[in-house]
Amino acid sequence: MAPSYENLPMEDDEFDESQIDFTDIEEQYQVRLDEGLDAFVVVDGLPVVPEESKGKLIKFVLRKLNSVGKVKEDGVFMPVNDDGQTEGFAFVEYNAPSEAVAAVKQLHGVALDKKHTMAVNKLTDIDRYGREGRIDEEYHEPEIEPFQQKEHLRSWLGDIDGRDQMAFYRGEKVGVFWNEKEDAPEQVIDREGWTESFVQWSPLGTFLTSMHAQGVQLWGGKGWSRQKRFAHPGVNLVDFSPNENYLTTWSHRPLQVDENHPVPSLSADEDGKNYIIWDMATGKPLRSFATIDVPSGTDAEGNPIKKKMQWPTFKWSADDKYVARMTQGQQISVYETPRMNLLEKTSIKIEGVMDFEWAPATPRREGVKTYEQLFCYWTPELGSNPAKVGVMSIPSKEIVRTRNLFNVSDAKLHWQSDAAYVCVKVDRHSKSKKSLATNLEIFRIREKGVPVEVVDSIKDTVINFAWEPKGNRFVLITTGEIPAGAAVPPKTAVSFFAPEKLKGGAIGNFRHIRTVDKKNSNAIYWSPKGRFVVVATVGSQQSFDLDFWDLSFEKPKEDKDDKEKELNANLQLMATAEHYGVTDIDWDPTGRYVTTVASAFRHQMENGYHLYDFKGTLLREEHIDRFKQLLWRPRPATLLSKEEQSEIRKNLRNYSKIFDEQDLAKKNTANKAVVEARRAMLQDWLSWRESMIRMLEEEHAEIELNGGQIEKLDEGDVEEIEEIVEEIVEETEEVVN
């Protein structure tokens, strides 16, 4: 359609072009940015170099750009100004729009070198948001909002009495309370409908997590205000990275992101995904993933058996730098944070891998000075190949140690908290496959060559194993074979192990200390500080035993047997207890108290909790209707050095005197309150009596002035009043005919 020239003002056969309406032509031939330029990105923050160095700079930048996709040949345009210098930015064209999206998501904010950080944006976004009318032509200095003081998220650590907090979830209420030993907990906050399914503390205790249909909310600070929220409709589970830098949320239903009804922080990239990994600082998703069914082997007909979902699916390294998951049972995918790019662009292929676990602390292997994180994995027997356990170093992907195993039915990986050892509990079957036995393969990570010690003196199947936190002792529970059709499970045995004492403080081989037979125990709960352990029967309808053990009991030298003198342990049963219907057991972060819970999540019988001290003395017992959770608030690692901690332990007896005085004063606080209240009441009465006497004296003085003859009452005068009271002792009624 041609523009219309009718009725235009003419002057000397000339016309004004500015008055011609070209909108119809512009609309017809306008380039649709979203269709034509969606494979382009703009990279800013580049170094400014002379034109002769531009080629080298482009090659250097392409190394980063090609890590997420393939840049077209001659797809980088880097303008040069009149002075022969680059402008510090470049236009880049990828082969596909999806690669441009990946570049924005993974390369934006990535350091190019020590002085330069890339800013990567889609070209269409820059043009869309920079069109006329959306950016002011005149520069206006941005307004800096006034500083607002935020709540101290770790203020609870400054409690003058050194108390710990715990969260209670009962009925529809969630509350946070101070633990008061023998007395009832002191309420900090209590809210109705705070969560819709359960609550969870973050690993360092900074946040309390509440779960809702629309997502996850984090609460904290002295006023318990909402600190963060993450929108994930239908969320079921949540998991934090060890240092609280990242958060993983999961829903069994794939996300549906509707452009007409957008969800905050979520984009089309999250559509159809089940997992979202979030950046805690920004509140934005880093990457999302769909659920993958990982087979756990094959059945008799060769069909793959789907493995039950493992949570957490995404497992974090000790320093939050890496997160990994198994995919397809053939490989482990390791991602680097915060970009969430696949390490070296490839997954680690480990045929048939069944499970893996990161070391819970940064390892310190002998002779290794470079940075590394370790994870341990195992694979089953495949054809004629034996089962295998391996330890791999990241980021190098070097296999540090492997161990071949035979006749393996199952294996479990157990790291010690300081990453000094990893124990592989191997269940072996006999050649006839009719009986099972267990042996322990202990990898000594910090020793040269990572030697493996085998503990094979275990005749029965191990059903539970636990390392001592920050220690080198362990406890395990074994059981015999379950007879077919048996209504009552077989008895269990609890065994304790410790290393031999060697000269110079070296750690010797692990030796058996003692086994306690004919038990019903099935769970092990170590104190977070080590030394003390509770061995219990949990989730049983027949038994509810709790055994409190001390592995460093101070015995007189003459009472120690020869075995205990050789080993790094002195075992002592301190107390036994029972809690009907116990479902959960948890230590407080200081190792002073233990709580046992009968949760309404499991059954409806006598819900509530018991509080014990570390010796097994019952301090408090509360039965609470519909009691669901009791969670101790974790504490971050101490800021004291090892030398300062050692000094405190040496002078603990001196400190204990102060603590005893404080405890005694606290016990007498209630009595003091009663005495003070009575003294206050007496003082009030005496004050009232004096005021009444003064009032009477004033009245008498006034009567005397008016001619009255009333004597003035002195404070010592006594006034006697005689009162006659008639009382009917007995009354009878007689009818006379």
Sequence and secondary structure as in RCSB ss.txt:
>XXXX:A:sequence
MAPSYENLPMEDDEFDESQIDFTDIEEQYQVRLDEGLDAFVVVDGLPVVPEESKGKLIKFVLRKLNSVGKVKEDG
VFMPVNDDGQTEGFAFVEYNAPSEAVAAVKQLHGVALDKKHTMAVNKLTDIDRYGREGRIDEEYHEPEIEPFQQK
EHLRSWLGDIDGRDQMAFYRGEKVGVFWNEKEDAPEQVIDREGWTESFVQWSPLGTFLTSMHAQGVQLWGGKGWS
RQKRFAHPGVNLVDFSPNENYLTTWSHRPLQVDENHPVPSLSADEDGKNYIIWDMATGKPLRSFATIDVPSGTDA
EGNPIKKKMQWPTFKWSADDKYVARMTQGQQISVYETPRMNLLEKTSIKIEGVMDFEWAPATPRREGVKTYEQLF
CYWTPELGSNPAKVGVMSIPSKEIVRTRNLFNVSDAKLHWQSDAAYVCVKVDRHSKSKKSLATNLEIFRIREKGV
PVEVVDSIKDTVINFAWEPKGNRFVLITTGEIPAGAAVPPKTAVSFFAPEKLKGGAIGNFRHIRTVDKKNSNAIY
WSPKGRFVVVATVGSQQSFDLDFWDLSFEKPKEDKDDKEKELNANLQLMATAEHYGVTDIDWDPTGRYVTTVASA
FRHQMENGYHLYDFKGTLLREEHIDRFKQLLWRPRPATLLSKEEQSEIRKNLRNYSKIFDEQDLAKKNTANKAVV
EARRAMLQDWLSWRESMIRMLEEEHAEIELNGGQIEKLDEGDVEEIEEIVEEIVEETEEVVN
>XXXX:A:secstr
     TT   BTTB  GGGS  HHHHHHH   HHHHSTTEEEEES    BGGGHHHHHHHHHHHHTTSS EEEEE
EE  B TTSBB SEEEEEESSHHHHHHHHHHHTT BSSSS B EEEEHHHHHHHTSBTTB SS            
  TTGGGG TT   EEEEEETTEEEEEE  TTS  EEEEEEET  SS EEE TTSS EEEEETTEEEEEETTTTE
EEEEEE TT  EEEE TTSSEEEEE SS    BTTB  TT  GGGTT SEEEEETTT  EEEEE     EEEE T
TS EEE    SSSSEE TTSSEEEEEETTTEEEEEETTTTEEGGGS EE TT  EEEE SS    TT  S  EEE
EEEE  BTTB EEEEEEEETTTEEEEEEEE SEEEEEEEE TTSSEEEEEEEEE TTSS EEEEEEEEETTSTT 
 EEEE    SEEEEEEE TTSS EEEEEE    TT SS   EEEEEEEEEE GGG EEEEEEEEEEEEE   EEE
E TTSSEEEEE  S SS  EEEEEETB    GGG  HHHHHBT B EEEEEEE TT  EEEE TTSSEEEEEE T
TT  SS EEEEEETT  EEEEEE TTEEEEEE       S HHHHHHHHHTHHHHHHHHHHHHHHHHTHHHHHHH
HHHHHHHHHHHHHHHHHHHHHHHHHHHHHHTT       TT                     
